[in-house]
Amino acid sequence: MSEEQIEWRDAWKKLIDASREMILNGKKDDTSPFDKLTSLQDDKMLLFEKAIAFECLGNKDRAIELYKAAADENNGLPVAHWRKRAKYFFERLENNECHNYSKLDVEQGIECVQLDLYYNLHSFCFLDDYIRYLAISSVSRVCLESAMSIVIFRTCLEIGLWTYFEKDADAINVLFKKQKNINEDDYQIDLKSLIYQLHCRGCFDERESRNEYDIYKNVKNDGNKAAHPGKIKEGIPPFKYSNEELITVLDNFNKAMFCLNKRAKETYDKGLKFSDNLV
């Protein structure tokens, strides 16, 4: 990655973090955390991220205005595919085609599902900044770098389970180490066993316990498949996803992040806060 790309991604992360703060604070006017980013006021990505925040807050008119500016062919976002994305959000809102943010319409084409999930992840504002940024950035390139993005989906899930079920996850890990006679302080139980044991301890939503277990298991399996595609043959990519397979993966990830966001909100509502720096 070039120095210019690193700078761009650092700036984008600041914008995504600002959107979370704005949504959490319920700022429906133009006075927002984005104003603190003085060095990024001329960055057109600010228009796009700010528009998403306004839409999440229900300020449809302001969101449409900013989406339209970001999609402008002459003065909008400098990269064509990002202008196309802004245009999608603009037209969706203008045509009153908003969707239930907790779900994805899997009957749509892959690009529409991808972008709806991109929006959903912004609205999952109780997720930690780091998890939320990883999720948003990986979804943004899932069609170009599918396997890498899907492995990151699995990473988001694993970090989320250790973060939002910390007490139970730590207890499970201690018992697992005793059973296996493992003394390493930094040893962690594998993700498959962690999900199963959290389910057995009744940690998941009691009304949706089996469903939540299956949701996390699906994301884990998707990530395992992307990370371990089998023998790489010369001239053949390790794994090729069809659009239908990608839509299923995105739907699984949306459901998992929705569940983790709900869990994170419960902790947030109790006045507790997670670390803003998990790495």
N, C-alpha and C positions, 0 to 999 in steps of 0.2 A: 504494500500500500504506500502510495507516495505521500510526501509531507503535506501536499495540498489536500489530499483525500482525508488524512488524519485530522487536519484543521477543520474540514467540513463536517466530519462526523462528531468532533468535539462540540462544534457550534450547534449541530442538530440535537445532540443530547441535552444541551442547555435549554433549547427550545421545548423539547419534550418534557423536561423536568418542570419548566415554567407552566406548561399546559396543565400538568397534574396539580400544581399549587393553585392555579387559577380555578380549576374545577372544584377542588376541595374547599376553597374559600367562598365559592359561590359568587364570584365577581361577574356580574352580567353587563357591566359597563366597560368602557375602554381603559379604566384605571386597573392595571393588572401587573402580575409578575413579569410580563414581557417588557414592561417599561424599564425594568432594572437592567436589562441586557443592552446597555447603551452602545456597545460595539457592534451589535447585530441589528440595529434599527433599519439599516438599508438592505438587509438580507431578505430576499423575497420568500424564503422558507418560513420566515416569521409570520407572513400573511397567512400561509397555509395552516401552520400549527395553531395560530390564534383563531382561525376560522373554525377548526375542529373543536377547540375549547368552547367557543361561543355556541356551537351546535349542541355540544354535550350539556350546556347550561340552559338550553332551550331558547336562546336568542337567535331565532331563525333568520330574521332580516339582516342582522349584522353578519352572521355566518355567510349568507348568500353574497353579500357585498364583498367580503374578504376572499371567498372562494373565487368569485368572478375576477377580482384583481389578480389573484395568484395564477389563474388560468389564461390571462391575457397573452396573446401571441407576441406582442411587442414589448410589454413592460412587466410581464409576469415572471414566473419562475424560469430560470435560464435553461433548464434541461427539459426537452420535449416530453419525456414520459412522466415527469412530475407535473407539467402543465396539464397533461391528459388526466392525471389523477385528480387534480383540483377541479377540472371540468366535470368529472364524474360526480363529485360531491356537490358541486354547484347545481347540476341538472337534476340530481336526485332530490335535493331540497326544493328546488324551484317547482318541480313536478309533484311535490308532496309524496315522494316515494320512500319515506323513512321506514326503517324496519325495526323490529323488536331487537334491541341491542344485545339481549342475552342469547339470541339465536342467529343462525345464518340460513339464508335461503339457498339450499344446496342445489336447487333446480336451475340456478343462474349459471352463466359461464364462469370460468376460473378467475378471470380478472375482476369480475364483480364480487365474487366471494372473497377474493384476496383483499379488496379495498374495503368491503364491509367489515372484515375482521380487523383491518388496520384501524378503522374508526372505533370498533368495539373495544380494542385494547386501550385506546386513549380514554374511553369512558370508564374503564376499570381502574379508577383513580386511587383506590385504596392499596393497590399493589405497590410494593417498594419501588422507588425510582429505578434501581438497577434492573430488577426483574422486568419491569414495564418497558424500559428502554431496550433490553435484549429482545423481548417479545416483538415490539413494534419494528425494530430494525431488521429482524430476521424475516418477519412477514413481508416487509417491503421488497425483499429480494428472493422470495421463495420460488418464483417462476424461473429465475435465472440461475440460482444456486440452490436447487431443491434439497439435495442431501445435507449440505452444510446447515441450511436453515432448520431442517427437521431435527437434526442433532441438537441444535440450540433450543428447539422447543422442549426436548427432553431435559436439557439443562435447566431451563426455566422452571419446569415441573419439580425437579429435584431440589433446587434452591428453595422453591416455594414451600415444599413439604417440610424441609428442615427448619424453615423460618416460621411458618404459621402454625406448625404443630410441634414447636421446639421441645416443650416439656415431655410430651409423649415420645417423640422421636429419640430424644436423648435416653429416656428410660428403656426404650426398645433396644437401642444400640448397646447399652450396658449389659442387658440380659443376653443379647446375641453373642457378645464377646465372651461372656462367662461360659455359655454353652459350647462355644467353639474353642475355648481356652486360648483366647487372643489377648495379649497384654499391651499392644500398641495403643498409646493415648489417642492418636489421630485416626484410628481405624473407624470406618463408617460401614454400617450394614448396607448391602446392595439394595438398589432401588426397588426391585421386585419384592424382596422380603419386607422392606420398609412399608410399602403400600399395603401389603397383605396384613402385616401386624397392626398397622394403624386402623385398618378395617376391623380386625378382630377385637381391638380394644374399644370399639364403638366411638372412634374419633370423628367419623364422618357424619354428615347430616342424617339423623336417625330416620327421617322420612324418606331419604334418598340414598341410604347407606350403600346398598349393592350397586346402584346406578353410579354413585360417585366413585366407588372402587373400580368399576369397569372403565369409567372415563379416564382415570389416571393410568390404569393399566394399558389402555389403548395408546396414549401418548408415549408411554415407555416403550411399547412394542414398535411404534412408528419410528422412534429414535434409534432403537436397536437395529432395526432393519436398514436404516440409512447409514448407520455407523459400521455395520458388518454385512456388506452386500455379497460376500463370497469372493471367489477368485476373480481378480481383474485380468481380463484378456486384452491382448494388444489391440489398440485401436477402438476398443469398445468401452464406453463409460461404465463405471461400476454398477450404476443402477439408473434406469430411465423410468420416470413416473409418467403415467397418463394423466390427463386433466381430471378424470374421474377419481383416480387415486389421490391426487393432490387435494381435491375438494374434500374428500373424506378425512385426510390428515388435518386440513385446516379446521374442519368442523370439530374434530376431536380436541384440537388445541383450544379452540374457542370455549368449548364446554369446560375444559380443565381450568383455564384462566378465570372463567366466570365463577367457578366453585372456589378457587383460591382467593379471588377478590372478595367474595362474600365472607370467607373466613377472616380475611384481613380487616374487613369493615367491623366485624364483631370486636376485634381487639382495639381498633381505632376508637370505636364508640365507648369503650371502657376507659379511654384516656391514656392508653398505652401507645407507645410508638416503637416502630422497628428501626433498626439502623438504616441510615441513608447511604451507607457504604458497606456493602456486603463482600467486597473483594479487597 
